Amino acid sequence: MAAALRATSSAISKTITSGSSRTPPLFGGARWSSSWWGHVDPAPKDPILGVTEAFLADPSPHKVNVGVGAYRDDDGKPVVLDCVRKAEAKIAGNLNMEYLPMGGSNHMVEETLKLAYGENSEFIKDKRIAAVQALSGTGACRLFADFQKRYQPESEIYIPVPTWSNHHNIWKDANVSQKTYHYYHPESKGLDFSGMMDDIKNAPKGSFFLLHACAHNPTGVDPTEEQWKEISQLMKDKGHFPFFDMAYQGFASGYPEKDAKAIRIFLEDGHSLGISQSFAKNMGLYGQRVGCLSVLCEDEKQAVAVKTRLQHIARPMYSNPPVHGALLVSIILSDPDLKNLWLKEVKVMADRIIGMRTALRENIEKLGSPLSWEHITNQIGMFCYSGLTPEQVDRLTSEFHIYLTRNGRISMAGVTTKNVEYLANAIHEVSKSS
Ligand SMILES: Cc1ncc(COP(=O)(O)O)c(C=O)c1O
């Protein structure tokens, strides 16, 4: 018997090795070969993380990384906010390491909702919001996408062109089919408002729309308040469901309250909506993975049902979210002094970026560029969608050791008083003949 099995196994093994090593045949329900994972191809490189890898490998002393979407100070160094250090000091040695509930820290979630819905929101008072702590903004988007698939299985999601590339991965992996809507207008380097409105109008009634609440990534182009009002009204007329991804609250204007304006307009118009919030950028808690997913429901009963279902989806994935960052956020947001300090520090980060926009534009113009660089200061938030072509970006990298994604997105957070002239000169050099 054993000999027969060995013979069969060896025959199969021969068949497999002589066939494609990428797709061995199914055997006993699994793809089996002399190597269990021989058919696994390496995944394509993430376009953003690949830039950082290439930057790190470059020995040039002149190298500049304007690819990464993380804040840097004027020395190009990562920043830990003072409010975070103070909150850390408060918990040092005092914290037990127990699990959080499945939905995360209730205290953190309560404080986080106030930032999005407003300090005195009637929806919070009426307990109409189903909200759970999420694994930062990515986790909140993914949890929502899974929820959407489970409870509106036939629905699609409309995603702006362009968008943060991971949005596509998130809804794809949740098996939600995707449509796109016009957003960026390459000629004006601003918003394609009429294209966007047409797409909202032409989408089937009751469609899901992914909206960037502020500081759109990668374009830095946001609708004006008036435009948001029109978008909200049209979406209401069409019965669409808006899902706001708010990864940069505070980074656009320097004021978290002001950056929540689009959401507040939709709330006033009586939408049912969802929000993803992240503390990666505005509190500098990138690696702590703290965020929140909320869904505004019709009443408290519905909110309880939705919340328990969100927890139910989270349970087999990661059981419950991490405790440390959530504690930092809840301490900062509930202590008036620390909250004030945070608000000041967000403003400092946003102002440094705004200052670098002006400096970059002025420096390119000073060199006599025949092109318009107005969009650098018109756009807002962490990113400038420069309009540089992939070939021009390649030249920036190969000739000047400047690293960014090939779509021409410049992370303004990587621009400093020390590298802005060098960057401006390089941009001028690669763009002057276009
Ligand atoms: C638009 C947008 N959404 C969500 C995220 C998610 O960030 P995180 O998961 O670190 O909160 C990012 C990060 O770059 C982003 O740009």
The ligand as an SDF file (V2000), in Angstrom:
LIG
                    3D

 16 16  0  0  0  0  0  0  0  0999 V2000
   -6.8040   59.1460    1.3360 C   0  0  0  0  0  0  0  0  0  0  0  0
   -6.2320   58.2330    2.3530 C   0  0  0  0  0  0  0  0  0  0  0  0
   -7.0530   57.4300    3.0270 N   0  0  0  0  0  0  0  0  0  0  0  0
   -6.6070   56.5940    3.9640 C   0  0  0  0  0  0  0  0  0  0  0  0
   -5.2770   56.5300    4.2610 C   0  0  0  0  0  0  0  0  0  0  0  0
   -4.8940   55.5410    5.3130 C   0  0  0  0  0  0  0  0  0  0  0  0
   -3.9220   55.8410    6.1730 O   0  0  0  0  0  0  0  0  0  0  0  0
   -3.7790   55.0480    7.5400 P   0  0  0  0  0  0  0  0  0  0  0  0
   -4.2770   53.6670    7.3170 O   0  0  0  0  0  0  0  0  0  0  0  0
   -2.3400   55.1080    7.8330 O   0  0  0  0  0  0  0  0  0  0  0  0
   -4.6280   55.7900    8.5110 O   0  0  0  0  0  0  0  0  0  0  0  0
   -4.3550   57.3340    3.5810 C   0  0  0  0  0  0  0  0  0  0  0  0
   -2.9220   57.2570    3.8300 C   0  0  0  0  0  0  0  0  0  0  0  0
   -2.0760   57.6710    3.0930 O   0  0  0  0  0  0  0  0  0  0  0  0
   -4.8650   58.2180    2.6050 C   0  0  0  0  0  0  0  0  0  0  0  0
   -4.0590   59.0410    1.9290 O   0  0  0  0  0  0  0  0  0  0  0  0
  1  2  1  0
  2  3  1  0
  2 15  2  0
  3  4  2  0
  4  5  1  0
  5  6  1  0
  5 12  2  0
  6  7  1  0
  7  8  1  0
  8  9  2  0
  8 10  1  0
  8 11  1  0
 12 13  1  0
 12 15  1  0
 13 14  2  0
 15 16  1  0
M  END
$$$$
